[in-house]
Amino acid sequence: MSDIILYGSPFSNFVRSARLAFEEKGVGYTLEPANVKEPEYRLLHPFAHMPALRHGEFRLGESIAIMRYLDEAFDGPPLQPADVQERARMMQWISAFSDYVVAIIGRRVLGEYYAPLVFNRPANQATIDAALPEARQQLSILDGFLAKHPFIAGDTLSLADLMYVPHVFYLTETPETADLLAPVPHLRRWHKDMSARPSVQATVPPMHELHAA
Ligand SMILES: N[C@@H](CCC(=O)N[C@@H](CS)C(=O)NCC(=O)O)C(=O)O
């Protein structure tokens, strides 16, 4: 058992991004359930979300904070570009992800398509339909950058790729959401390349459990 514990569900996109950072760095960890409703959980994450991390006495919440901590506190391949402008561009994509992509593709498109499986309620098609134009635009913006660069921040793998992979993975998993990827070949190429990485393969959510539930 590792002395680093990551709290969260293997289905959570944000937990998966943190797990991807562990895998890419080669840092061992134990994944434990996050009891977000328990008052003590707020000692790990003040806003009671997942993921949260415990490393000895150190506690930390929020995926990107955990990912940067792993990258900066441990040896292993660097996950942030050394070049200051590339590092800034990495943060641009991560910030856009957290504010725009999560709101549209995460909450409105994926959140609704997966509502029957995850929340046991019907999908709200009106919410999906209203979000689709902006979702398509977001994917096309990413596609345009990936037409010229192998990775989201530029020439090397970075935390930005690890942030986006889980959301794009869920898009590939239903026929309706996979349709959104048809017009974005460069994003599909990136996702194919990412899917070949051992880190991505080691963190695939156990979808059969979701379908059986
Ligand atoms: N900004 C946060 C988002 C985390 C988040 O929204 N996590 C969801 C699960 S995907 C959560 O904890 N929801 C509360 C709950 O499940 O009760 C991060 O990047 O870590």
The ligand as an SDF file (V2000), in Angstrom:
LIG
                    3D

 20 19  0  0  0  0  0  0  0  0999 V2000
  -12.7420   21.6950  -10.1280 N   0  0  0  0  0  0  0  0  0  0  0  0
  -12.7780   20.3730   -9.5820 C   0  0  0  0  0  0  0  0  0  0  0  0
  -14.0200   19.6320  -10.0780 C   0  0  0  0  0  0  0  0  0  0  0  0
  -14.2240   18.3620   -9.2930 C   0  0  0  0  0  0  0  0  0  0  0  0
  -15.6220   17.8080   -9.4470 C   0  0  0  0  0  0  0  0  0  0  0  0
  -16.5400   18.4580   -9.9540 O   0  0  0  0  0  0  0  0  0  0  0  0
  -15.7830   16.5790   -8.9500 N   0  0  0  0  0  0  0  0  0  0  0  0
  -17.1090   15.9690   -8.9180 C   0  0  0  0  0  0  0  0  0  0  0  0
  -17.0470   14.5500   -9.4190 C   0  0  0  0  0  0  0  0  0  0  0  0
  -16.6400   14.4600  -11.1190 S   0  0  0  0  0  0  0  0  0  0  0  0
  -17.5690   15.9290   -7.4660 C   0  0  0  0  0  0  0  0  0  0  0  0
  -16.7720   15.7980   -6.5670 O   0  0  0  0  0  0  0  0  0  0  0  0
  -18.8770   16.0560   -7.2430 N   0  0  0  0  0  0  0  0  0  0  0  0
  -19.4300   16.0250   -5.9340 C   0  0  0  0  0  0  0  0  0  0  0  0
  -20.1090   14.7540   -5.6300 C   0  0  0  0  0  0  0  0  0  0  0  0
  -19.9150   13.7720   -6.3690 O   0  0  0  0  0  0  0  0  0  0  0  0
  -20.8310   14.7370   -4.6480 O   0  0  0  0  0  0  0  0  0  0  0  0
  -11.4780   19.6350   -9.9260 C   0  0  0  0  0  0  0  0  0  0  0  0
  -10.8840   19.9270  -10.9560 O   0  0  0  0  0  0  0  0  0  0  0  0
  -11.0540   18.7790   -9.1400 O   0  0  0  0  0  0  0  0  0  0  0  0
  1  2  1  0
  2  3  1  0
  2 18  1  0
  3  4  1  0
  4  5  1  0
  5  6  2  0
  5  7  1  0
  7  8  1  0
  8  9  1  0
  8 11  1  0
  9 10  1  0
 11 12  2  0
 11 13  1  0
 13 14  1  0
 14 15  1  0
 15 16  2  0
 15 17  1  0
 18 19  2  0
 18 20  1  0
M  END
$$$$
